[in-house]
């Protein structure tokens, strides 16, 4: 409850600040003027991105073969959870649904989730790198410093991926040393934590042993291209003219801001704040930058919620048919 209240207060605070810069009428007018043609293309691209991420999960799961429709449903529920649960708790919904619907262990689900996030960070960093190179004049930053930071983070992500098993074993050793120093070494909770860390490390090793680096990277890139097209389609649908490259800059800032540990209720507020900052850099007016952030987020939420409802109904009907 405490975490929920803190997340709610963060969301309310950010939304209050943003709505001092625009009015509800601005947002309402934006949504009413949405072009159905571009809305349909945005919805198709979003479903394609979810499908590609489900395929990626299928390639990362090593212990058993899960049917793609089932993984698609789990991925949809997972993405909806990201938008409604507080303080990044939505991330844990994926291993939970994978365990409940697919019968996989929580540690394997967590390992495949972390691995997918590492691929996401890598792709977003590479996209950011190209955006920085292509828009040196627009961004008005120290190019050498910014480029160095982007390259450093990219190398850090690659290192983390290839040495995750060793890093986890090191974490297990640290937990053991701390427990030994505090006299808690033989407590069941410490032994349980160390056991789970070892299991996740083994799952990471099994994922790497499959050597699906290229295929997973390609699907990850495809999913992000689809996501960026979702942003582009809805911006066009709202009547906001922005080039795809400028949209790349603005939305990348929003994605990076959304990944920060400061989180409200779901990703409401943080995404809009990052979106507004990014598109102000990209040259949009304050009103367009803020209202379009809300508009895109609302449309994505509606598409995901409706898809989740369809998946839930179809799953229930399928179970009823099996029982009969």
C-alpha positions as CSV (number, residue, x, y, z in Angstrom):
1,X,0.0,0.0,0.0
2,X,2.9,2.4,0.8
3,X,4.5,1.7,-2.6
4,X,1.1,2.3,-4.3
5,X,0.6,5.6,-2.5
6,X,4.1,6.8,-3.3
7,X,3.6,5.9,-7.0
8,X,0.2,7.6,-7.1
9,X,1.7,10.8,-5.6
10,X,4.5,10.8,-8.2
11,X,2.0,10.3,-11.0
12,X,-0.3,13.0,-9.7
13,X,2.6,15.4,-9.2
14,X,4.0,15.0,-12.7
15,X,0.5,15.1,-14.3
16,X,-0.3,18.3,-12.3
17,X,2.8,20.0,-13.6
18,X,2.1,19.0,-17.2
19,X,-1.5,20.1,-17.1
20,X,-0.4,23.5,-15.9
21,X,1.1,23.9,-19.4
22,X,-1.8,22.6,-21.4
23,X,-5.6,22.3,-20.9
24,X,-7.9,19.3,-21.0
25,X,-9.5,20.9,-24.0
26,X,-6.2,20.7,-25.9
27,X,-6.0,17.0,-25.2
28,X,-9.7,16.4,-26.0
29,X,-9.4,18.3,-29.3
30,X,-6.3,16.3,-30.2
31,X,-8.1,12.9,-29.6
32,X,-11.3,14.0,-31.4
33,X,-9.3,14.9,-34.5
34,X,-7.5,11.6,-34.7
35,X,-7.4,10.4,-38.3
36,X,-8.9,6.8,-38.4
37,X,-6.6,5.8,-41.2
38,X,-3.4,6.5,-39.2
39,X,-5.0,5.1,-36.1
40,X,-5.6,1.7,-37.8
41,X,-2.0,1.6,-39.0
42,X,-0.8,2.5,-35.5
43,X,-2.8,-0.3,-34.0
44,X,-1.5,-2.8,-36.6
45,X,2.1,-1.8,-35.9
46,X,1.6,-2.1,-32.1
47,X,0.2,-5.6,-32.5
48,X,3.1,-6.5,-34.8
49,X,5.5,-5.2,-32.1
50,X,3.8,-7.4,-29.5
51,X,4.0,-10.4,-31.8
52,X,7.7,-9.9,-32.4
53,X,8.3,-9.7,-28.7
54,X,6.4,-12.9,-28.1
55,X,8.6,-14.6,-30.8
56,X,11.6,-13.2,-29.0
57,X,10.4,-14.7,-25.7
58,X,9.9,-18.0,-27.4
59,X,13.5,-18.1,-28.6
60,X,14.7,-17.1,-25.1
61,X,12.8,-19.8,-23.2
62,X,15.0,-22.9,-23.1
63,X,13.3,-25.6,-21.0
64,X,10.2,-26.3,-23.1
65,X,8.4,-25.2,-26.3
66,X,5.5,-22.9,-25.6
67,X,3.0,-22.2,-28.5
68,X,3.2,-18.7,-30.0
69,X,-0.5,-17.8,-29.4
70,X,-0.1,-18.6,-25.7
71,X,3.1,-16.4,-25.5
72,X,1.4,-13.7,-27.5
73,X,-1.4,-13.6,-24.9
74,X,1.1,-13.6,-22.0
75,X,3.1,-10.7,-23.7
76,X,-0.1,-8.7,-24.1
77,X,-1.0,-9.2,-20.4
78,X,2.6,-8.2,-19.5
79,X,2.5,-5.0,-21.4
80,X,-0.9,-4.0,-20.0
81,X,0.5,-4.7,-16.5
82,X,3.4,-2.3,-17.2
83,X,0.8,0.5,-17.7
84,X,-1.3,-0.1,-14.6
85,X,0.9,-1.5,-11.8
86,X,3.0,0.8,-9.6
87,X,6.8,1.2,-9.3
88,X,7.8,-1.2,-12.1
89,X,6.0,-4.1,-10.5
90,X,4.5,-4.7,-13.9
91,X,7.9,-6.2,-14.9
92,X,7.3,-9.1,-12.5
93,X,3.9,-9.9,-14.2
94,X,5.8,-11.7,-17.1
95,X,7.4,-14.5,-15.0
96,X,4.1,-14.7,-13.1
97,X,1.9,-15.2,-16.2
98,X,4.6,-17.5,-17.7
99,X,4.5,-19.6,-14.6
100,X,0.7,-19.6,-14.3
101,X,-0.2,-20.1,-18.0
102,X,2.9,-21.9,-19.3
103,X,4.0,-23.8,-16.2
104,X,7.6,-22.5,-16.3
105,X,9.6,-21.8,-13.3
106,X,9.8,-18.2,-12.0
107,X,13.6,-18.1,-12.3
108,X,13.5,-19.0,-16.0
109,X,10.8,-16.4,-16.7
110,X,12.9,-13.8,-14.9
111,X,16.0,-14.8,-16.7
112,X,14.3,-14.5,-20.1
113,X,12.7,-11.2,-19.1
114,X,16.1,-9.7,-18.1
115,X,17.7,-11.0,-21.2
116,X,15.0,-9.4,-23.4
117,X,15.5,-6.1,-21.5
118,X,19.2,-6.3,-22.2
119,X,18.5,-6.6,-25.9
120,X,16.1,-3.7,-25.7
121,X,18.6,-1.5,-24.0
122,X,21.2,-2.5,-26.6
123,X,18.9,-1.6,-29.5
124,X,17.7,1.7,-28.0
125,X,21.3,2.7,-27.3
126,X,22.4,1.9,-30.9
127,X,19.4,4.0,-32.2
128,X,20.3,6.8,-29.8
129,X,23.9,6.6,-31.1
130,X,22.8,7.1,-34.7
131,X,20.4,9.9,-33.6
132,X,23.2,11.7,-31.9
133,X,25.5,11.4,-34.9
134,X,22.7,12.5,-37.3
135,X,21.6,15.5,-35.3
136,X,24.7,17.1,-33.8
137,X,23.5,20.6,-34.7
138,X,19.9,20.1,-33.5
139,X,20.9,18.6,-30.1
140,X,23.5,21.3,-29.4
141,X,25.5,19.0,-27.1
142,X,29.1,18.2,-26.7
143,X,29.3,15.7,-29.4
144,X,32.5,13.9,-28.3
145,X,31.3,13.6,-24.6
146,X,27.8,12.5,-25.6
147,X,29.1,9.9,-28.1
148,X,31.6,8.6,-25.6
149,X,28.8,8.1,-23.0
150,X,26.6,6.3,-25.5
151,X,29.4,4.0,-26.6
152,X,30.3,3.3,-22.9
153,X,26.8,2.4,-22.0
154,X,26.5,0.2,-25.2
155,X,29.7,-1.7,-24.2
156,X,28.4,-2.0,-20.6
157,X,25.2,-3.6,-21.9
158,X,27.2,-6.1,-24.0
159,X,29.5,-6.9,-21.1
160,X,26.5,-7.5,-18.8
161,X,24.9,-9.9,-21.2
162,X,27.9,-12.1,-21.8
163,X,29.0,-12.1,-18.2
164,X,25.6,-12.2,-16.4
165,X,26.2,-15.7,-15.1
166,X,29.5,-14.6,-13.5
167,X,27.9,-11.4,-12.1
168,X,25.1,-13.4,-10.5
169,X,27.5,-15.8,-8.9
170,X,29.5,-12.8,-7.6
171,X,26.2,-11.4,-6.1
172,X,25.5,-14.8,-4.5
173,X,29.0,-14.7,-2.9
174,X,28.4,-11.2,-1.6
175,X,25.1,-12.2,-0.1
176,X,26.9,-15.1,1.6
177,X,29.7,-12.9,2.9
178,X,27.2,-10.4,4.3
179,X,25.2,-13.1,5.9
180,X,28.3,-14.6,7.4
181,X,29.3,-11.3,8.9
182,X,25.9,-10.7,10.4
183,X,25.5,-14.3,11.7
184,X,22.7,-15.1,9.3
185,X,24.5,-17.5,7.0
186,X,22.4,-20.5,7.8
187,X,19.0,-18.8,7.9
188,X,16.5,-20.3,5.5
189,X,15.8,-17.0,3.7
190,X,19.5,-16.5,2.9
191,X,19.9,-20.0,1.6
192,X,16.7,-19.5,-0.5
193,X,18.1,-16.3,-2.0
194,X,21.4,-17.9,-2.9
195,X,19.6,-20.9,-4.4
196,X,17.4,-18.6,-6.6
197,X,20.4,-16.6,-7.7
198,X,22.2,-19.8,-8.7
199,X,19.0,-21.0,-10.6
200,X,18.8,-17.7,-12.5
201,X,22.5,-17.9,-13.3
202,X,22.0,-21.4,-14.8
203,X,19.0,-20.2,-16.8
204,X,21.2,-17.4,-18.2
205,X,23.9,-19.9,-19.2
206,X,21.2,-22.1,-20.9
207,X,19.9,-19.0,-22.8
208,X,23.4,-18.1,-24.0
209,X,24.1,-21.7,-24.9
210,X,21.3,-21.6,-27.5
211,X,23.3,-18.9,-29.4
212,X,20.3,-17.1,-30.8
213,X,22.1,-13.7,-30.7
214,X,21.5,-12.7,-34.3
215,X,17.9,-13.9,-34.6
216,X,16.9,-12.3,-31.2
217,X,18.7,-9.1,-32.1
218,X,16.9,-9.0,-35.4
219,X,13.5,-9.5,-33.9
220,X,14.2,-7.0,-31.2
221,X,15.2,-4.4,-33.8
222,X,12.0,-5.2,-35.7
223,X,9.9,-4.7,-32.6
224,X,11.4,-1.3,-32.0
225,X,11.0,-0.2,-35.6
226,X,7.3,-1.2,-35.2
227,X,7.1,0.8,-32.0
228,X,8.6,3.9,-33.6
229,X,6.1,3.5,-36.4
230,X,3.3,3.4,-33.9
231,X,4.5,6.8,-32.6
232,X,4.8,8.1,-36.1
233,X,1.4,6.9,-37.1
234,X,-0.4,8.5,-34.2
235,X,1.5,11.8,-34.6
236,X,0.4,11.9,-38.2
237,X,-3.1,10.9,-37.1
238,X,-3.2,13.8,-34.7
239,X,-2.2,16.1,-37.5
240,X,1.3,16.9,-36.1
241,X,3.8,17.0,-38.9
242,X,7.2,15.7,-37.8
243,X,9.8,13.9,-39.8
244,X,10.6,10.3,-38.8
245,X,14.1,11.2,-37.8
246,X,12.9,14.0,-35.5
247,X,10.4,11.6,-34.1
248,X,13.2,9.2,-33.4
249,X,14.9,11.8,-31.2
250,X,11.8,12.8,-29.3
251,X,10.5,9.3,-28.6
252,X,14.0,7.9,-27.7
253,X,14.2,10.5,-24.9
254,X,10.8,9.4,-23.7
255,X,11.8,5.7,-23.8
256,X,15.0,6.5,-21.8
257,X,13.1,8.6,-19.3
258,X,10.5,5.8,-18.9
259,X,13.3,3.3,-18.1
260,X,14.5,5.3,-15.1
261,X,13.9,3.8,-11.7
262,X,11.7,6.8,-10.7
263,X,8.2,5.5,-11.5
264,X,4.6,6.4,-10.8
265,X,1.5,4.4,-11.4
266,X,2.3,2.3,-14.4
267,X,4.3,4.5,-16.7
268,X,1.8,7.4,-16.6
269,X,3.4,10.8,-16.1
270,X,7.1,9.7,-16.6
271,X,6.5,8.7,-20.2
272,X,4.7,12.0,-20.9
273,X,7.4,14.1,-19.2
274,X,10.1,12.4,-21.2
275,X,8.1,12.7,-24.4
276,X,7.5,16.4,-23.8
277,X,11.3,17.0,-23.2
278,X,12.3,14.9,-26.2
279,X,9.9,16.7,-28.6
280,X,10.8,20.1,-27.3
281,X,14.3,19.2,-28.3
282,X,13.0,18.0,-31.7
283,X,11.4,21.4,-32.3
284,X,7.7,21.0,-31.4
285,X,5.8,23.6,-29.5
286,X,5.2,23.1,-25.8
287,X,1.5,22.4,-26.3
288,X,2.1,19.9,-29.1
289,X,4.9,18.1,-27.3
290,X,2.8,17.6,-24.1
291,X,-0.6,16.9,-25.6
292,X,0.8,14.4,-28.2
293,X,2.5,12.5,-25.4
294,X,-0.8,12.0,-23.6
295,X,-2.6,11.2,-26.8
296,X,-0.1,8.5,-28.0
297,X,0.0,7.0,-24.5
298,X,-3.8,6.9,-24.2
299,X,-4.2,5.3,-27.7
300,X,-1.5,2.6,-26.9
301,X,-3.3,1.9,-23.6
302,X,-6.7,1.5,-25.3
303,X,-5.2,-0.9,-28.0
304,X,-3.4,-3.0,-25.4
305,X,-6.4,-3.1,-23.1
306,X,-8.8,-4.2,-25.9
307,X,-6.3,-6.8,-27.1
308,X,-5.9,-8.1,-23.5
309,X,-9.7,-8.3,-23.2
310,X,-9.9,-10.3,-26.5
311,X,-7.1,-12.6,-25.3
312,X,-8.8,-13.2,-21.9
313,X,-12.2,-13.9,-23.5
314,X,-10.7,-16.3,-26.1
315,X,-8.7,-18.0,-23.4
316,X,-11.8,-18.5,-21.2
317,X,-13.8,-19.9,-24.1
318,X,-10.9,-22.2,-25.1
319,X,-10.8,-23.6,-21.5
320,X,-14.6,-24.0,-21.5
321,X,-14.4,-26.0,-24.8
322,X,-11.7,-28.3,-23.3
323,X,-13.8,-28.9,-20.2
324,X,-16.8,-29.9,-22.2
